[in-house]
């Protein structure tokens, strides 16, 4: 069984920073593409950032230059460093794991709330 446990969501002021963590239990972490999604009220869930097993990263245009996605294979963990936060970043953030060996199977974290407000 594969489980993803997220942490790090909080209330932040505009211009502030937060770091989200996702710990993966079970499975083979080295085979997972790790993604971060977010869903704001009234909006569809969107892919924010992703990192491949080799460390290659991609981002949605709205967070480029502000967010950094990374992974630590020794800790079976993925991270999302969020800087210069904006109110538009307010959402529930979800960690996702997708195996490169089985692309039909994916796993989700429980979600963590990020609120950016003055």
C-alpha positions as protocol buffer text, in pm:
chain_id: "A"
residue {
  index: 1
  type: UNK
  ca { x: 0 y: 0 z: 0 }
}
residue {
  index: 2
  type: UNK
  ca { x: 123 y: 349 z: -90 }
}
residue {
  index: 3
  type: UNK
  ca { x: 40 y: 646 z: 130 }
}
residue {
  index: 4
  type: UNK
  ca { x: 132 y: 1012 z: 89 }
}
residue {
  index: 5
  type: UNK
  ca { x: 134 y: 1237 z: 394 }
}
residue {
  index: 6
  type: UNK
  ca { x: 145 y: 1613 z: 346 }
}
residue {
  index: 7
  type: UNK
  ca { x: 232 y: 1895 z: 582 }
}
residue {
  index: 8
  type: UNK
  ca { x: 329 y: 2261 z: 580 }
}
residue {
  index: 9
  type: UNK
  ca { x: 11 y: 2442 z: 484 }
}
residue {
  index: 10
  type: UNK
  ca { x: -60 y: 2756 z: 684 }
}
residue {
  index: 11
  type: UNK
  ca { x: -176 y: 3116 z: 678 }
}
residue {
  index: 12
  type: UNK
  ca { x: 79 y: 3347 z: 515 }
}
residue {
  index: 13
  type: UNK
  ca { x: 87 y: 3712 z: 423 }
}
residue {
  index: 14
  type: UNK
  ca { x: 131 y: 3828 z: 64 }
}
residue {
  index: 15
  type: UNK
  ca { x: 500 y: 3820 z: -18 }
}
residue {
  index: 16
  type: UNK
  ca { x: 567 y: 3553 z: 242 }
}
residue {
  index: 17
  type: UNK
  ca { x: 696 y: 3198 z: 206 }
}
residue {
  index: 18
  type: UNK
  ca { x: 588 y: 2845 z: 292 }
}
residue {
  index: 19
  type: UNK
  ca { x: 736 y: 2502 z: 232 }
}
residue {
  index: 20
  type: UNK
  ca { x: 511 y: 2202 z: 175 }
}
residue {
  index: 21
  type: UNK
  ca { x: 634 y: 1850 z: 239 }
}
residue {
  index: 22
  type: UNK
  ca { x: 510 y: 1516 z: 109 }
}
residue {
  index: 23
  type: UNK
  ca { x: 638 y: 1192 z: 260 }
}
residue {
  index: 24
  type: UNK
  ca { x: 582 y: 873 z: 60 }
}
residue {
  index: 25
  type: UNK
  ca { x: 531 y: 545 z: 245 }
}
residue {
  index: 26
  type: UNK
  ca { x: 549 y: 222 z: 48 }
}
residue {
  index: 27
  type: UNK
  ca { x: 596 y: 172 z: -322 }
}
residue {
  index: 28
  type: UNK
  ca { x: 915 y: 256 z: -503 }
}
residue {
  index: 29
  type: UNK
  ca { x: 984 y: 627 z: -464 }
}
residue {
  index: 30
  type: UNK
  ca { x: 1256 y: 621 z: -728 }
}
residue {
  index: 31
  type: UNK
  ca { x: 996 y: 531 z: -990 }
}
residue {
  index: 32
  type: UNK
  ca { x: 754 y: 812 z: -902 }
}
residue {
  index: 33
  type: UNK
  ca { x: 701 y: 1137 z: -1081 }
}
residue {
  index: 34
  type: UNK
  ca { x: 602 y: 1366 z: -795 }
}
residue {
  index: 35
  type: UNK
  ca { x: 351 y: 1640 z: -860 }
}
residue {
  index: 36
  type: UNK
  ca { x: 189 y: 1921 z: -667 }
}
residue {
  index: 37
  type: UNK
  ca { x: -168 y: 2018 z: -753 }
}
residue {
  index: 38
  type: UNK
  ca { x: -391 y: 2284 z: -606 }
}
residue {
  index: 39
  type: UNK
  ca { x: -762 y: 2352 z: -602 }
}
residue {
  index: 40
  type: UNK
  ca { x: -909 y: 2688 z: -511 }
}
residue {
  index: 41
  type: UNK
  ca { x: -1278 y: 2736 z: -426 }
}
residue {
  index: 42
  type: UNK
  ca { x: -1486 y: 2739 z: -743 }
}
residue {
  index: 43
  type: UNK
  ca { x: -1194 y: 2640 z: -963 }
}
residue {
  index: 44
  type: UNK
  ca { x: -1071 y: 2317 z: -1118 }
}
residue {
  index: 45
  type: UNK
  ca { x: -772 y: 2135 z: -978 }
}
residue {
  index: 46
  type: UNK
  ca { x: -455 y: 2236 z: -1160 }
}
residue {
  index: 47
  type: UNK
  ca { x: -103 y: 2099 z: -1180 }
}
residue {
  index: 48
  type: UNK
  ca { x: 132 y: 2347 z: -1016 }
}
residue {
  index: 49
  type: UNK
  ca { x: 468 y: 2172 z: -1038 }
}
residue {
  index: 50
  type: UNK
  ca { x: 620 y: 1831 z: -1100 }
}
residue {
  index: 51
  type: UNK
  ca { x: 959 y: 1669 z: -1058 }
}
residue {
  index: 52
  type: UNK
  ca { x: 1083 y: 1354 z: -1232 }
}
residue {
  index: 53
  type: UNK
  ca { x: 1290 y: 1076 z: -1072 }
}
residue {
  index: 54
  type: UNK
  ca { x: 1598 y: 1238 z: -1225 }
}
residue {
  index: 55
  type: UNK
  ca { x: 1517 y: 1579 z: -1077 }
}
residue {
  index: 56
  type: UNK
  ca { x: 1378 y: 1754 z: -1382 }
}
residue {
  index: 57
  type: UNK
  ca { x: 1117 y: 2012 z: -1283 }
}
residue {
  index: 58
  type: UNK
  ca { x: 826 y: 2184 z: -1455 }
}
residue {
  index: 59
  type: UNK
  ca { x: 587 y: 2458 z: -1343 }
}
residue {
  index: 60
  type: UNK
  ca { x: 264 y: 2622 z: -1439 }
}
residue {
  index: 61
  type: UNK
  ca { x: 329 y: 2973 z: -1574 }
}
residue {
  index: 62
  type: UNK
  ca { x: 165 y: 3148 z: -1280 }
}
residue {
  index: 63
  type: UNK
  ca { x: 424 y: 3019 z: -1030 }
}
residue {
  index: 64
  type: UNK
  ca { x: 742 y: 3025 z: -1239 }
}
residue {
  index: 65
  type: UNK
  ca { x: 1016 y: 3214 z: -1062 }
}
residue {
  index: 66
  type: UNK
  ca { x: 836 y: 3191 z: -728 }
}
residue {
  index: 67
  type: UNK
  ca { x: 794 y: 2819 z: -653 }
}
residue {
  index: 68
  type: UNK
  ca { x: 1056 y: 2544 z: -650 }
}
residue {
  index: 69
  type: UNK
  ca { x: 979 y: 2172 z: -649 }
}
residue {
  index: 70
  type: UNK
  ca { x: 1238 y: 1923 z: -530 }
}
residue {
  index: 71
  type: UNK
  ca { x: 1279 y: 1571 z: -398 }
}
residue {
  index: 72
  type: UNK
  ca { x: 1501 y: 1384 z: -155 }
}
residue {
  index: 73
  type: UNK
  ca { x: 1539 y: 1016 z: -240 }
}
residue {
  index: 74
  type: UNK
  ca { x: 1703 y: 939 z: 95 }
}
residue {
  index: 75
  type: UNK
  ca { x: 1390 y: 1061 z: 274 }
}
residue {
  index: 76
  type: UNK
  ca { x: 1128 y: 949 z: 19 }
}
residue {
  index: 77
  type: UNK
  ca { x: 1005 y: 1306 z: 19 }
}
residue {
  index: 78
  type: UNK
  ca { x: 896 y: 1577 z: -220 }
}
residue {
  index: 79
  type: UNK
  ca { x: 885 y: 1946 z: -137 }
}
residue {
  index: 80
  type: UNK
  ca { x: 729 y: 2262 z: -274 }
}
residue {
  index: 81
  type: UNK
  ca { x: 904 y: 2582 z: -170 }
}
residue {
  index: 82
  type: UNK
  ca { x: 668 y: 2874 z: -224 }
}
residue {
  index: 83
  type: UNK
  ca { x: 809 y: 3227 z: -220 }
}
residue {
  index: 84
  type: UNK
  ca { x: 655 y: 3568 z: -283 }
}
residue {
  index: 85
  type: UNK
  ca { x: 312 y: 3427 z: -218 }
}
residue {
  index: 86
  type: UNK
  ca { x: 6 y: 3596 z: -364 }
}
residue {
  index: 87
  type: UNK
  ca { x: -360 y: 3581 z: -257 }
}
residue {
  index: 88
  type: UNK
  ca { x: -425 y: 3392 z: -582 }
}
residue {
  index: 89
  type: UNK
  ca { x: -213 y: 3106 z: -444 }
}
residue {
  index: 90
  type: UNK
  ca { x: -478 y: 3034 z: -182 }
}
residue {
  index: 91
  type: UNK
  ca { x: -594 y: 2676 z: -231 }
}
residue {
  index: 92
  type: UNK
  ca { x: -580 y: 2324 z: -98 }
}
residue {
  index: 93
  type: UNK
  ca { x: -254 y: 2174 z: -220 }
}
residue {
  index: 94
  type: UNK
  ca { x: -231 y: 1804 z: -299 }
}
residue {
  index: 95
  type: UNK
  ca { x: 76 y: 1588 z: -343 }
}
residue {
  index: 96
  type: UNK
  ca { x: 61 y: 1329 z: -619 }
}
residue {
  index: 97
  type: UNK
  ca { x: 275 y: 1029 z: -711 }
}
residue {
  index: 98
  type: UNK
  ca { x: 265 y: 870 z: -1055 }
}
residue {
  index: 99
  type: UNK
  ca { x: 482 y: 569 z: -1137 }
}
residue {
  index: 100
  type: UNK
  ca { x: 680 y: 575 z: -1460 }
}
residue {
  index: 101
  type: UNK
  ca { x: 649 y: 195 z: -1461 }
}
residue {
  index: 102
  type: UNK
  ca { x: 269 y: 195 z: -1428 }
}
residue {
  index: 103
  type: UNK
  ca { x: 123 y: 513 z: -1570 }
}
residue {
  index: 104
  type: UNK
  ca { x: -235 y: 405 z: -1501 }
}
residue {
  index: 105
  type: UNK
  ca { x: -182 y: 416 z: -1125 }
}
residue {
  index: 106
  type: UNK
  ca { x: -145 y: 727 z: -913 }
}
residue {
  index: 107
  type: UNK
  ca { x: -163 y: 819 z: -546 }
}
residue {
  index: 108
  type: UNK
  ca { x: -275 y: 1133 z: -363 }
}
residue {
  index: 109
  type: UNK
  ca { x: -196 y: 1304 z: -38 }
}
residue {
  index: 110
  type: UNK
  ca { x: -471 y: 1422 z: 194 }
}
residue {
  index: 111
  type: UNK
  ca { x: -434 y: 1788 z: 102 }
}
residue {
  index: 112
  type: UNK
  ca { x: -301 y: 2083 z: 300 }
}
residue {
  index: 113
  type: UNK
  ca { x: -458 y: 2428 z: 315 }
}
residue {
  index: 114
  type: UNK
  ca { x: -257 y: 2730 z: 205 }
}
residue {
  index: 115
  type: UNK
  ca { x: -415 y: 3067 z: 272 }
}
residue {
  index: 116
  type: UNK
  ca { x: -251 y: 3392 z: 161 }
}
residue {
  index: 117
  type: UNK
  ca { x: -415 y: 3697 z: 310 }
}
residue {
  index: 118
  type: UNK
  ca { x: -339 y: 4026 z: 481 }
}
